[in-house]
Amino acid sequence: MKIVCRYLLPLLVISLSVFAEAPAPSVPPAAAGAPAAPAAAGARRGQRTPSNPKNDALYKLGPDSKPMDGVPKGKFSEAKHIESQVFPGTQHTYYVYVPAQYDPSKPAALMIFNDGQAMMKEPGSVMGHNVLDNLIYRREIPVMIGVFINPGRRPDQPEPPEPGGGWGDATTNRPTEYNTPDDKYARVMVEELMPALKKEYNLSPDPELHGIMGASSGGIAAFSTAWFRPNDFRKVITIVGSFVDLRGGYVFPEFVAESEKKPIRIFMQDGRNDNRNLTDPKRDWFFQNVRLMRALTAKGYEVNYTWGLNNHGQSQGGVIFPEMMRWLWRDLPVSTDPNDMVERALLEPAAAAAKP
């Protein structure tokens, strides 16, 4: 309990201020059922409030997100591809990041990064591979394989980012496979990606050692993967998750309330200025993230969360990503034997550790 409170209490103070400052509007009756029929674009989007770029400038990546001198570095694989049967005619490109401490004779944990091209970009707003290097070396997370997977696309479509810097919404299958509240993207992960990974890497079969994360539409895709396949993925990170009416994703709080509790642990992040909507709560990113957090909390889920001042993007989420990972993987087996000098040492590369 002490370990949980160490991370939860500071965030709880932040979170309580949200409820004191701006009570959330009530959810319209339509939100409790199936997605409503599509309306005209302008009416569906409602009246959105402007963002403030100065807010995002407040968040700066810390040392855990950057290369550190003396820390062993993992390696990215070449681009790999899987053909999709779930979304016929499309394929997914992914890159596997193998940490220096990976030992093929020992099962490793797994972390999947949706929108892989953005999460591995360097310099970037997350640089997840650096976080893996630094935290594994200090034994703050288990040795894990990182998989950076791009949205599905047809062979004639370009890899994201699309021209202009977008994440593939206009040129890939991202909107459909990420935003739709069904099990199809979870099936891509479980039925198509996992078998391909297991052919090359020794992955732990324990779903408690399988995590998935994403931002925006990638965030709702991460949650839906664990929601529909909790026997395969149980750890989730969402950053500014799009739990809104893009493809009906605002229904997850009702799913949570009406379903048996699932063995999912989740850390959510969003900003008070994330795509706020004055006229349509189903298109208000921050409101819907808070609504989902409340539903998960009421159901007794292991949920942690923090609300910043950021707009839609990874400005705060990228900064706290190392802390999210520590919380998510906090219950690693640990030796308290003072004579256990292996436990008390940095985790060296597998080849170096094997030398006499």
N, C-alpha and C positions, 0 to 999 in steps of 0.2 A: 504493500500500500504506500509506503514511503516513496518508492520509485515513481509510482503513478502521480502522486501529488506534486512531486518535484516539477513535473512538466505541466500538470493540469491547472494548478492554482493560478499561476500568472496569466494563463490564457483565459481562465474563468473570469478574472477581474475585467479583462478587455471585453469579453463577451457580454457580461452583465450590463456594461455601459451602452451596448447597442439597444437593449430592450428599454433602458431608461430614456434614451434620446429619441427614439423613433418607433413607437408601437407599430407593428406590422398590420397592414390592412387585412380584413377577413378574407378568406378564400372564397371565391364565387362557387356556387353549387356545382358548376360544370367541372371544376377541378377534381371533384371527388369521383368522377366516373371516367369513362373512356374519353380519349381526345375528341374535342369538338370538331365539327366539319370545318375545313379551311375557310377563312374569310379573306376579303380583299387584303392585299399586302399592307396598305396603309392602316387599315382598321386593326389588323392583327398585331402589328407592331406597336400601336398605340403611341402615346406622346412620351418620348424619351428625354431624359435630362442630359445636358452636356457634361462631358468629362473634363477633368482638370489635369493636364500633363504634369503640373508641378507636384502633384501627389506621388506619381510614380517615381519621380526623381529623388524622393526621400529614401528609397530603399536601395541599398548597395550590397552586393555580394560580399560575403565574408571569406576568411581564409580557407574554410573547409570546402568551398566551391571552386578553389583554384589549385593549380599544381603546387605542391610543397617540396622544398629541397629535402632530399633523403627519403622521400616516400616512394616505395616501389610502384611502378606504373603498370597497369594492365595493357592489353592490346585489343584493338578492334579487328574483327574478321573482315574479309572482303564482303561486298554486298551479296546477300543471299536472297533467293526468291522462292515463294510458294504459290502455286496456283490454287485458286479458291473454288471449291465446289459449293460452298454456302452462298457466295455471290458469283455466280457463273460469269465467265468472261473477264474476271479481274484477277490480279495478282498482288501480293504484298512483298515489298522489299524490306529486309531487316538486316541489322548489323548486331553481331554478338560481341559483347565486351567481356573478355576473360581476365579476371584479376590476376596479379602476379602470384597470389597465394593459392590459386586453384590447383588441386591435386586430383588428377583423373581417377585415382583409386578411392577417393572419398566423395560422397554425394554432396553437392553444393546447393545452396538456396538459389532462388530465382527472383529477379525483379524485372518486370516488363515496363517499358516506357512507351506509351502511345505518342503519336506524332514524333517518332524517333528522330527525324531530321532536325527538329527544333530542340529536343532535349539533349542532343549530343553536339549541337553547334558550339563552336569555340572561336572567338568569344561569344557567349550567349547568356541567356537569363537563367539557366539551370546548370548546364554542364555536368549532367548526372554522373558521368564516368569519373570525374575528379572527386566527387563526393564519395563514390564507392571506394576509390583508392585510399582516401584519407581515413574514412571510418573503419574500413576493414583492417588497415594497418594498426589502428589503435584498439582493435577488438570491440568496437562499439556496435558493429553489426556483423552477422556471420559472413563467411566467404560466400559470395554469391555471383552468379552469372547475370550480367545485365543484357537485356535484349531491347534494342531500339528499333521499333517497327513503324514503318510509314503507313498511312492510310492506303487502302486498296485502290487500284487504278487499272484501266484497260491498258494493253500493251502500247496503244497509240497515244496514250496520255503521258505527260511529263511527270517526273517525280516532283513532289513539293520541295521547296516552296514554289508557288506559281509566280509568274511575272508580276512584279509589284510587291512581292514579299508575303503574299498570303500563304495559308497553311494547306492549300489544296481544296478548299471548299468549291471553287469554280471549275476545277480541272480533275478531280478525283472522286471516288465514291465516299469520301469522308462524311458528308452530311447524312447520308442514309445509314451507313454502318455504325457511325458513332452516336447519332442523336436519337435513333429509334429505340423505344423502350421494349425491346424484345431480346431473344436469346441468340440472335444470329451472330453478333460480334463475339459473344462468349464462345460460340461453336468454332469460330475461326481460331480463337486462342487454344481451345482444348482439343479440337479434332484435327486441326491443320498445323498450327505452329508447334504445339508441344511434341507431337510425334517426330517432327523434323529435328527439334532440338535434342530429343533423347537419343537419336541416332549418333550424335556427335559428342554429346556432353553427358557427364554423370550428374544428373539432377536428382535431388531428394524427391521421393514420391509423396512426402508429407505436405498436405495443402497449407499447413501452418507456416511452411517455409516458401510459399509462393505469394508474391506481391505484384501489384499492378498499379500504375499511376498515370495521370494525365491532367492536362489543363484544358479548360473550356469544354469543347465537345469531347476532347480526349478524356476529360474528367468524368463525364457521365458514362462514357464507354468503359472506363475502368470500374466504376461502381456496378454497372450492369453486368460486367463479366463475373464479379464475385457474387452478385445477387442471384444470377441464374445458374452459376456453377460454383457454389460454396464448397463443394467437395474437391475442387481443384484450385481455387484461389480464395484466400481468406484475409489478405492484408491489402488495404486500399489507401491511396492518397488522391485527393481531388483538389485542384487549384482552379478557382473561379469556374466551377463546374456548371455546364449548361443544362441545368435541370429545369428547362423552360420549354415553351411551346414552339420549338423548332420542328420537332417530329413527335410532339406529345410527351416530352420527358418530364413535365411537371407532375405526373401521376405517381412518382415514386413514393412520396410521403403516404399516400393511400395504400400502396402496395405494402409498405412497412407496417402500417397499422393493422392491416387485414391478414397478414401472414404470420406464421410461426417465426419466432426469432431464429436468425441464422448465425452461424459462428464466424461473423465478419468483424474485423477491427478496422476502423477507418479514421483518418485524420483529414479534416476539411479546412480549406482556407478560402476566404473571399474578402472583398472590399466593399465598404459602404457606398462606393461610387461605381460599382460594377453594373453598367447598363441598367440604371434605374428607370422605371417606367411609371409615369404618373396616372395612366389610364387603364393599363392591362396588367394585373398582378401575375398572370401566367407568363408574361414576357419581362418580368423584373428578376434579373439574375440574383441580386443579393437577397431579395425577399424569399425566393424559392430555395436558395441554399440554407437560409435560416430555418425555413419551414421543414426541410428534410432533416436538418440537425435535430430539431425539436422532436420530430417523429421517431428518429433513431434513439434519442435519449429517453423518451417516454417508454419505449419498448425494451429498454435495458441494454442497448448495444454498447460495446466498448468504442466510444466515439470521443475524439478530441477535436478541437476546432479553434480557430482564431479569425477575427475579423479586423482587417486593416482599413486604410483610407484609399487603397489603390483603385484604379479603374479596371476595365477588363484587360487582363494580361497577367504576366507572371512576375511582376515587379516585387511584390511581397512574397509570393509563394516560392519563387526561386531562392530568395534570401533565407527563408526558414526551412528549405527542403532538407538540409542536414539534420535539423532538429526533429523534423517529421520522421525521418528515417530512424533516428535513435528511439523515438517513442514507439514507433511501429514494431521494432525488433527488440524491445527492451528486455524481454524475458529469456534471453539466451542462457543456456546452462553456464554456471560460473563456479569456479573452485574458490573456496575461502581458505584453503590450506596455505599458511604463510610460507611453507617450504616449497610450494609449487612455483618454481621460478619460470616455468614455461608460461603459465597463466599470467604471470606478472611482467612478461616481456612483450615487446612489439611483435606483431605477427609478420614474420619474414616470408619472402617468397618460398613456395613449396620446394624448389630445387635447393635453395640455400639451407632450409630447415632440415633437409635430408642428409646434408653433409655431416660427417663426424666432427 
